[in-house]
Amino acid sequence: MKKNIICFALLLILPAICSASEIINPFPRQIVEQTQVKEFNFNKNTEGWNNVINCDVKAKNGNLIITSSHDDPQVYLKNISFNGPIIISLKTKSKSRGTLQFFWTTPASPNPTSDKSATVISIPDGKWHEYSVEIPVKSKITMLRLDPYGAEGEMEIDWIKINEIKYHPLEIVQVLQSKDFVEAVVTNHSNEKIAFISGDKKFTINPAEGLKINQKINKNSPFEAFTFNLKPAGKTKFPSLVRPVNNINWSAGTNWLNFNSGNLNLKVTPDGIGAMIYYKKNLCAAIFPIAKIGNKILNFKIVALSSNKIKLISKNVKNFTIELKNNYIKYNLEADENIEGPIVRIKDSIEQALLPGIEYLGKNEKSSTDLDLKIPAHIRYKPDKMWVTMPLMAFVTPKSSVAMKWQNMNLQPYFAVPDFFNGADGGMMALEGKKIKVLIKISNGWNNGKTLENIIEWSVKSSGLPKLPTPPRSNKKEIELCLKGIDSVHNENGWGHCADDHFQKRFHADYVSLIWRATGKIEKTPDLIPGGGHLPSPESFFITGRADKWLKIRINQAKEMIKSQRPDGSFHYDGKFQEGHFEDTASGYCAIPAESLLRTAYYTGDEKALTAGLKTLDYISRFRTPRGSQTWEIPLHTPDILASARITKSYILGYKLTGDKKYLKAARKWALTGIPFVYLWGNQPIMKYATIAVLGATSWIAPNWIGLPVQWCGLVYADAILDLAEYDKTFDWKKLAKGIFLCGEQMQYTSGKTIGTLPDSFTLKMQTRNIYDIGPLMLIQFQRRFAGKQCGIYVARSGKKIITAPFPVKIKNGKAIIKAEKGLNYQVIINQKIRNIKSMGSDSIKL
């Protein structure tokens, strides 16, 4: 390795600063000064924090007390004049669930909108905590608005402090690598010309302009460490600004130490700073640095223990070995201080990339973009460790796949596509900690038919699914609790999807069906409306004499969907959540009508629905990433588990309707895409098998759903893979589905006014449940399915005959045999014709 810090050249002047969506800077702009300009102590009054909405505010005993009785409480501080940017700090306590959100206005933008807001995740334990939030606006701030949590409850504030801040006038916003140079893009954020020195060169940069400086690459060195160190050279004084860059010259050679195993060849530099990885003689990746502390790259003395194992010796590590075995690299490092490594750098263009729970990328997509999360929450190259759902990072390129897995979840992952840490193409993944034990798997790439799904399956199978959570209650107690949950969402007008009054109460069929399944009681309702739950349970239409209504609804829905279908089988989205996505359709968006059409075909035999649904399945085969199933609030671009669920369910229906195994193969593939949304580890009582709904935020802003489980979405996925388990025995889909179900039971409310309901989301670190509180129908459905009890409606086919019934049905010798409830009047549908049945217990119906 050669450190190059001398050769600099001025390349060009860059007008304007590139937008944050174009550049990801892993080195945040430095704060060089803070000045407190206001402190609110609330010793006498509210000190201007009033003009409230949906809450009451008062000052008492030196505290500001905010009492909320409705959703979306708001407290305003108007007629202010702070010079942005500022940092707001406060000391507060509350037992209410949710987040603190600050909004602001400026003279040029006088309305508090979501793009002018910042959020703090609070701790609802009733104890005092201090929080800070940065307001990055550069103009005057004329109003602040505090939204204390999002639900009923009380919040106390001891003090609020406002600090005006000054950033470093210069920022290295980006580093780049070209054939001959490593370059740094420097921006002057100030209003005056600034002179600085870097290396032995002096530069001058005008206000609001950008400047490229460079260092020359030594083409004979495979690995080089560069440092850009900007020091003041004029009247403007500022701290030195430092940015490291680690460059790889992929074609350069050296006196390599060679180690081999299987199709792998590892070429290591004699000083142990870096290594090239070859798979089937193709250079696919590098490890550089092999290890570092901060910006310091570690050198090692290398001892060859065998032809495929080396020991790396340094005063900074206690024990360090690298071993090749078959197509794996085993990296085992132990030190007394945090070390970053292995830093794996991907050479070729990216077909797919994955950091489970955080990033799920397709061809040429970038990580940490603002397509799913707006600034600054989109930055997630160094994520909260509890956001990671399973210990895996992976890249698929045209020629190879490179995956890294580990077990110690205290390790800090780093992930960048492209490698914006070093201004390089491809991607980068790394870990940081004191004990780093990593397995790196190298295999074939996209051009050889290998995908992320192969890596996901390998990772899970090699470690095994985690132990199932202990059921929190007996089956009997669970049903009793669920029935209380149904009461929690009920009034004289019927049942609501959620307990909150915002959700209209109606006579939903799913509730009538599952009350009957659980209790044997058929609720008398003036009408039946389809739905109510997230998984359809329409049997109540068949036991209340309304099967004809259900049939007409399904056929008409299919007709309307077919009208909006394109000739190629696709469906296209036209709405605000298309912003930023590279097309107006997505896998999950197409899967929603596909599933509905194929359900109609499966239940009714409707040929037009079948043809349309299969055409959409063929169209979905072009997609790589599960996304776009939640466009009522989530961007079309955002990866989500509902897409995995809907697509899997659709392909299973395609297989059941046609017997074509290509659909079963596709169902299995898409089922694998849902696994990275499921927590396969846990350090909290309720965590294993919790499910992340989407890798983004509502309306790009808040809530940010990364790291915030939404179990109902996971339960829809569990329903699909439980169906798949009937046909695919190569993976333990049943155990995965049961784990998700049991985690849902753990999250269920066991007391309070919404007892028995399922929270919309669950905060892992706080182990708290968040609104809205959902009717527990899915939990009843899964409890019955795992107990082998009847649930849903059933279909039997023989030739051109098809019968749909609320009980299991078989066709034998031209007759439908149904085991029903003796004395019960029910209906069946035979080739879209209604037949009324008075059950004898075992019913034989001539077709």
N, C-alpha and C positions, 0 to 999 in steps of 0.2 A: 504494500500500500504506500502511496505517496500523498502527503498532505500538500495541497496546492493553495497558497494564500497570497501569491505575489502578483500573478499576471492578471491585470484588470484592463478592460477597455470599455469605453462608452459606445454603446451601439446606436441608440436612437432615443428620441423624446416621444413619450406616449401621451397623447391627450386624454384626459379623463381617467377615472378609476373604473376598472372592470367591476361589473355587478357581482354581488355575493353568490348569485345563482350560477355564475360562470366560473368562479374561483373558490375553491375550498382552502382556507388557510389554517393549518393545524397549529400555528403559532399566533394566538390572539394578540390584538393590538395592546401594547403595554400601557397601563395606567401609571403616570409618573407623579401625580399630585391629587390630593383630596382636600377639600375645604368645606367644613360644616357651615351651612348658611341658615339652617332652621332646625329647631328642636321643639317638638310638641310634647308637653308633660301632663296636660290635662288636670292641672292642680285646681283650677277654678271653673273651667267650662270646657266645651268641646273644641275650642280654639279654631273654629271655622269648619270643622268636619261635620257637616250637616247636609241639608237638602237631600234627605234620604228617600229611597224608594224601597218598598217591601221590607222595611225594618224600622226600629226605633234606636235612637242614639242619645246617650246621656253621659255626663262626667260624674264619677263617684269615687271618692277616696283616691284621687290622683290617677284614675284609670278611665279610659274611654270604653264604655260598655255598649256593644252593638247587639241588639236582640232581633233576630229574624223570625218571622212567622210564615214567610212565603219563599218560593223559589226566586233566585236571581236578586238577592238584596244588594243595594248600592248605596255608598256613602260618598259625598262629593266634597272636595276642597276647591272652591272657586276663587276667582280674582287674585291669582298668584302670579309671580313673575320670577321663575328660576331659570338660570342659564344652563341649558342642557349641554352635554349629557350630565346626568345625575345618578347617584345611588341612593335608593330609599332603604333605610334600615328600620326595623321595628321589633319590639319585644311584646309578645302576645301569647295568650293561652286560650284553648277552647277544647271542647269534646266533640264538636261538630265535624262531620266528614266533609272532605272536599279540598279545594285549593284556594289560595289567596290570589286574586288577580288585580293588578293595577292597570288602569287606562290613563291616557293623558291626551291633552289637546295642545295645539300650537296656533299662533295667529293665522298661519296659512291653512291649517286643518282643524277647524273648531269643533268637530264632532268626535266623540270617543268611539272609535271603531276597533275591530279585532286586530287590524294590522298595527295599531298603536296600543299594544298591551303587552304585559309581561306577567308570568305566572310563577308562583312559589308553591311547592308541595309542602303542606303543613302537617304537623304531628298532632292528631286529635286525642291527646292523652290527659288534657286538663292541667298540664304543667307549663311553666313559662319556657318559651323558646325564642331565640333571636333569628331573624331572617333578613336577607338583603336581596334586592333586585336592582338590576342596572337598567336605566332608561337611556338608550343610546342616541336619542334625538339631539341634533346639533343646534337647534334654534331655541327660542324662549318657550318655556312650558307655562301655559296659562290656566290649566285646570288639571287636577288629579281626581281620579275616581277609584275607590277601593271597593271591590266586590268580595265580601267576606264569606268564603265557602259558597255553597250553592243550595243550602237547605235550611230547615228550621234549626234554631239553636242560639247560643249566646257566645260572644267572643269578647275578651277583655284585652285592651292594649295599654301597656304601661307607658311606652313612649314611641314616637316616630321621629327619625332624624333624616334630614335631607343634606346630602353632601354633593356639591358640585365637583366634578372631576375633570382632570386634564389628561389627555392621552399623549403618548409620545408623538411628536410632530411627524415622524417618519414611520413608515411601515413597509416591511418586505412582504408584499401581498402574495407573491408567487415565486417559485423557483421553476426553472425550465432546463431541459437538457437537449442540446442539439448535437450534431456530429462532432463538432470541434470544441464546444464550450458548455460549461455549466453557467447558467444565467440567473440573476436575481432581479425581480421587478420591484423597484423602490418607488413608493408614492409619498408625496409631500401633502399632508392633510392641513397644513397651516396656511396662513394668509401672507406669508413672507418667504422670500427666497432663502434657501438653506444650503450652506456648504458643509460637506462632510468628507472624511477620509476613509477609504477602504483599501487595505493593503498599503501600497506606496503611492496611490493615486488620490487626487483631490477632485471632487465633483461638486457641481452646483445644480440645484433642482428648484424650479420655479413653483409657486403656489399651485395646488390642485393639479399638478402634472406628475407623470410617471417617468421613470428613467430605468433603462436596463443596464446593469453592469455585469461583467462576466469574468470567469476564470478559465484558462485554457486547459483542456483535457489532455492528459498523457495517454496517447492511444496504445502505448505498450504495457500499460498497467491495467489489469482486470478490475481492480477495486481501488477507488480513490475517495478520500474524505476531504471535503472542502468546507471552509468556514467563511461566511461573509460577516465582517465585523465593521459596522458603521460607527465612526467616532466624529464628534463635532469638530468643525474646522473654522467656524465663523463666530459671529456675535451671539447666535442662538445656541444656548447650552442645553444639552440633553444627555441622558445616560447612553452608553454604547448600546447599539442594537445588533444582536448576534443571531445568525441563522445558519445551522449546519446543513450540508447536503452530501449525501453518500451516493457516489456515481458507480455504475457498473458498465464496463466496456466489454460487451458480450463476446466480441471477437478476439480480444487480447489473450495472450498466453503468458505463462510463467513456469517456474520449475515446480509443477504440480506434484502433490502427493495423491496417488490414485488408490481408491478403494472401490470394491465391486461386490455385488450380490444380485443374482438373478438378472433382470433387465436394467438394473441400476448401476450407474457409475458416478461416484462422488469425487470431484477434483478439489482438493483443499490447498490453499496457499501455505507455504512453509511457516509463516508467522501466525497461522490460525485465525486470520481476521475474516476470511470469506471462503465460500465454496460454490462451485458450479455443480448443478444437478443434471445428469443426462439420463434419459429414459429411452431405451431402444435406440441408443446412439444419437438421440435428438436432444439438444440443449433446451430444456424447458423452464428451468428456474434457477435461482441462486439463493444462497443464504449469506446475506451481507447487511450489516455485520453479523457474524456468528453470535456475538454477545457484546453488549455495551452497557455502560452505567452513565445515565444522563446522555451527554453528547460525546462521552469518551468511549472510543472503540477499543475493546480489549485485545491484546496480543497474547498468544499462547505458545508454549512449547508443546510440540505434538509427539506423542509416543504411540507407535503402532503396536497395538496388542495382538492384531491378527490382520488378515487381508481385508477384513470387513469391519474392523472396530478400532477406534482410536481413543486415547486418553489425552485431554487438553489440560495443560498445567499453567496456572497463573496464581499470583498472590491474592487475586480478587475472588477466587472460587475455592470451595472446599473439595468438591468432587465434580468432574465433568467428563462424560463420555459420549461419543457418537458412534452408533452401530448401524450397519446396513444388514437387513435380513429380508430376503426375497425382494419385494417391491416396497419395502418400508425403510424409513430412517428413524431410528430411536435416538432421541435427544434427551439426555438426562443430566441436569445441572443443579448444583446445590451451592449456595453462597450465604454469607451473613448479611448481605444487603440486597436491595432490589436490583435485579439485572433484567435487561430486556433482551429477549432472544427465544428461539431463533427468529430472525427477521427474514422471512421468506419473500422473495421478490419474483413475480411472474413475468416471464419474458414476452409472451405473445398476446395477441388481442383476446379479449374476454368474450366467451360465448354465454357463460352463466357464472354467477358468484353468489356466495351465501355466508351470512353471519346470522345464525338462527335467532329469531325474535327481533331482529334489527334491520337486516338487509336481505332482500331476495331479488337478485338482479338478472336481467336478460341480456341479450346480445348488445354489446357496446354501451350498456347503461352505466351510470356513475353512482357511486355511493355518496352519502351525505348531501344529496341535492335537496332543493326546496320543492320538489314535485309532490311530496307527500307531507312535508312539514315546512312551514315558513320559518324564516330567520327569527331567532337564532337556534331554535330547537332542532333544525335540520342537521346540525353538526353532531355526528355520532360516530366518529372514527375511533374515539376512546369511550365506549359506552359504560354506563353504570353496569357493574358486573351482574346485578340481579335482573337486568334486561335480557341477558343471554339465556335462552331456553334450553339449549343443550351444548355441550362443550365441543364445538366443531366450527371450523372455517374452511371454505373450499372455493376453488376456482376450476372452471372447465374452459380449456382453450381448444382450438381446432385439433391440435396434435396430442394433447395430454391433459390429464386432470391432476390437480395437486390439492390434497386435503390435509388438514392438521386437526388432531383431536387430543384431548387431555382429560384429566379427571379432577384435578384440584380447582374448584370453582372460585378460589380466592385469587387466582391469576387474573391479571388485567389484559384483556385482548385489545389489539389495535387492528384496524381494517380500513383499507383505502383502495378505491377503484376510480380512476387510475391512481398511481402512486404519487399523490400530491405532496407527500412528505419530502420526496426527492425530485419532484418534477419529471417523473418518468412515466412511460406508458405501462400497460399491463396492470398489475395490482400488487398490493403488499399486505401481509398479515404477520402478526407478531404477538408474543405474550410477554408479560412482565411479572416478576415475583422473585422470591428467594429460593424456592424449590420448583424447578420447571421440568416436568416429565412429559414429553410430547412424542406422539407418533405421527410421522408424516407419511402419507400414502401417495405414491405416484402410480398412475395408471393411464390407460388410453384416453383419448380426448373425443371431442364432438364428432370429428370426421369418422371415427370408428364406432359411433353409436353409443358412446358413454355420456351420461348426463348427471346433473346434480342428484337426481333421484337414486342413481346407483350408489353415490357416495352416502346419501342419507341412510339408505338401507344398510350399507356396510357399517356405518357408525353405530346404528342402533343394535344391529345383530351382534357386533363384536363386543359390545358392553352389556347388552340385555336391557330390556325395559325395567324401570325401577319397580320395587315392591309396591303392591297396591296399597292405597290408604286403608286404614281400618274403617269399616262402615260405622258411622257415628250413631246409628240406631238400628234396631231390628227392622225387618221388613214391615211388620205390623205397625210399629211406632212411626216409620217413615210415611206410610199411607195416612195415618192419622194426622201427621204434621202437614202433609200435602193438602188434605181436605180442609185444614184450618187455613192454609194458604189460599185455597179457592174461595173460602169465605172472605178473606181479606180483600179480594178484588171484586166482590159481588155487592150489588144493591138491587133495588126493585126493578131496574131496567136491564138486568143481566150481569154479565161478567166483563171486566176489562182486561186488556192485555197486561196492564200494570195496575197497581193499587192507586196510583196518583189520580186525582180528579181530572187531570188533563186527558186521560185516556177514557174515551167514551165506553160506557157499559152497554153491551148488547147481548142478545141471546145467541152466543157463539156456539157452533156445533161441537167444537173440540172439547169445550167444558162439559156439555151434556154427555158426550161420548165417554169421557174419562171418569166422570162421576158415576155413570152406570157401570163401567168396568170395575171401579174400586168398591162400589157399595151395592150394586144390583138395583139401584133406584133409578128410574127414568124420570128426569125432571120434566114437568109440564110447562111448556113455553108457548107463547102465542105465535112464535116464528122461530126459524133457525137461520143463522147467518154463517156461511163458511168461515173457518179459521178460528182465531182466538189464541192459538199457540203457534210455536215455531215449526212444529212437525204436524202435518195434517192428521186428523183423526175423525173421519167423516161418518163413522158407523151410526151415529145418532140419526142421520137422515133415513137409514134403513130400518130403524126400530121405532120410528115415530110416524111412518107412512109418508115420508117426504123424499123418497129415493128419486122420484121423477124430477123434483126441483134440483137436486144435486146433479143429476145427469144433464139437465139442460144447462146448468151453470158451467159445467166442465166443457161441454161441446161448444158453447158460445165463447168461452174464454179461448179455446183452441182456435176458433175461427178468427177472432180478433188478433191473436198473436200471428197467425199465418198472414194476415193482411200487412203486418209491419215487417215481415221477413223479406230479406233481399233474395234474389234468385240464387245466389251462391250459398244460401242457408244462414247467412249472418244476420245479426241484429245490431243496430247502431244507436249510440247514445247522443242526445242533443240537449245539453244542459251545462250549467256553470262548472260542474266538476270535471269537465273534459280538459280544463285549462292545464297546459303543460304536457299532456299525454301525447305520444307520437301518432296516435290515430284515434278515431272516434268509436272504437269498439275494444273489447277485452274478453279474455277467456271466461271470467265469471259473469260478465254482463250477458254473454250469449248463453251461458249455462242456465240462467234463470228461466227463460222461455223454453229451452230444450227440456229441462226437467219437467216443467208443467205439461208440455206437449206429449212427452213420452209417458207421463203418469196417465194422462187422458187415454192414450192409445192402449196402455196396459190394462186399465180398469174397464174400458168401454169397447175396445176393439176398433176404434175410429181410425180408418186407414189414412185419411188426410193428415191427422195428427201424427201418425207414425212416420209417414213420408217426410213431413216437415221436420220432425224431431231428429230423425236420422241424418237428414241433410245438415242440420246444425251440428251434430256430432262430428261429421266429416269436416266441417269448417273449423271447429275447435281444435282439431289436430294440428293446426298451424301455430298455435300458441305454445310458449314455453313457461310462462309465469302465471301462478294463480292470482288474479287481481280483478277488481271491478265489479264485485257483487254487492257493494253497499253504497251505491251512488245517491241514496237519500241524504247522506251527510259526509261521505268519504270520497276523495278524488278517484276518478276512474283508473288512474295509474297505480294506486296503492295496492300492494300485495295483501291478500286477506284469506283467512281460513275458510270463510263461507264459499269462496270460489273453489277451493279444493273440495269442499263438501258437495256443492251443487254439480260440479263436473263429474266427480266420482259417482254420485247417485245417477246422473244422466247416463253414463256409460254402462252402469249395471243394468238399468232399465233397457238400454239398447241390446245388451246381451240376453236378457230374459225374453225380450220380444223376438229376437232373431236367431239366437243360438250361435251367433258369429263370435268366435273367440277373440277377434281383434278388439271388440268393445270391452271384453273382460281384461285384456292386456292393458288397454288404455285406462280403465278404471283403477287398476292397480298402480299404474304410474302416477296418476293424479292423486290417489290416496297417499302416496309417499310424499307428495308436495305439502301435505297438511301437517306432517310430523314436526317440522321446525317451528310451528306455532304452539307446540305443546311443551310445557315444562317437564323435562325428564330428569330433574334434580330438584332438591329443595333444602333450604335451611330455615324454613318457617313451618309451623304446624300445618298450615294450609298452603300448599305450594305445588307439590308434585301433581302432575296431570292438570294443573291449571292451564288455560288456553288464552293466548293472545289473539285478538280478533283481527287487527289490521296493523300494518307497519307504517303508521302515520297518525294523523290527527283529524278530528272533525273540522271541516272547512279549512284545513291546513293549519289551524291555530290551536284549538283546545276543545275538548280534552285531547292530550297526547296519549294515544292508546298503547304505545310501546312500553312494555313492562307493567301494564295495567290489565290483568285478565278480565275477559268478558266470557263467562262460562257458557252462556246460552249459545254463542257462536260455536264453541267447541262441541257442544252437545249435538248440534246439527251435523257437524263433521263425524262425531261418534256414531250417529245413526247411519251414515253412509258406510262407514268402515265395518260396522256390525253387519250390514247387509253383505258387504264384500267377503266377510269371514265365512259365509256359507259356501262360497265358490273358490276362495283362494286360501290354501293351507300353508303357503310358503312363508307367511309372516303372522305373528300373533295379534291380528287385528282385534280379536275379542278382548284380549287383556288391555290393549290400548283404549278401546272404547269403554271398558268397565272402569279404568282408572279415571277417565274424564267424568264419567257419571258419578263416581264416589266423591270426587273433588267437588262436584256440584252439590251433592248432599252436604258436604262439609260447610259449604258457603251459605247454605240455606239459613234463613232467620229462624231462631228457636223461641223468640219472645218478641214482645212489642206489638204495636198495632198492625204491622204487616207480617205477623208470624206465619211461617210456612212458605213465604214467597222466596224467590231467588233474586239476589241483587243483580243489577245490570252489570256492575263491575266490582272488583275486589282489590283493595290496595294491599300488596303483599307485605311490605315492610311494617305497616301499621296493623295488618290483619283486620282491616275494617271493610265494611260493606257500603256500597255507594248506590245512590238512586240511579235509575228507577227500579221499583220492586215488582218483579215479574211473576205472574201466575205460574205455579210449579208443575204444569202439565207434563213437561218433558221428563221430569223426575218420575212421575207415575208411569209414563210410557217405558222408560228404561227399567224401572223396577219390575214391571210385568214381563218385559222381554227377557231379562236375565233370569227370571223365575220360571220361564217357559209358559207364561200365561197369555191368553188371547189379547191382542191389541191391534187396532186398525181394521181395515177391510181386507178380504181375501179373494183371490182370483184362481179359477181353474179353466184350462183350455183343452179342447179335444177337437182336432180338425178345425172346422170353421165355427165351432161352438165355443162361446165364452160366457162364463157366469161370474158375477161379482156378488159377494155376500158379506154380512157382518160377522160370520163365523167361518172357521176353516172348512174348505170344500174340496171334494175330489170328484172326478168324473169316472164312472165305471159302467160299462155296458150301456152307454147312451143315457145314463142317469147321473144327476148330481147328488152326491151323498154329503149331507151337512149334519154335523153334530151341534145342535143348538140347545136352547133352554126350553124345556117342555112347557107348553102353555103360552109361550111368547108369540105375539103376532109380529112378524118382521117381513121385510121385502128383499128380493134379490133382483138383479138385472141380468137378463139373458139376451145377449146380442142386442142391447140397447132397448129391450122391452122389460117392463116392470112385471114382476110376479109376486103376488101376496101369499104369504105362508103362515099357517098356524102350526107352530112347532109341536111335533110329537116327541121331541127329545133327539131322535135320530130321524132326519127327514130325507126322503128319496124323491127327487124331482125329475120328471121326464123332460128332457131337453128337446 
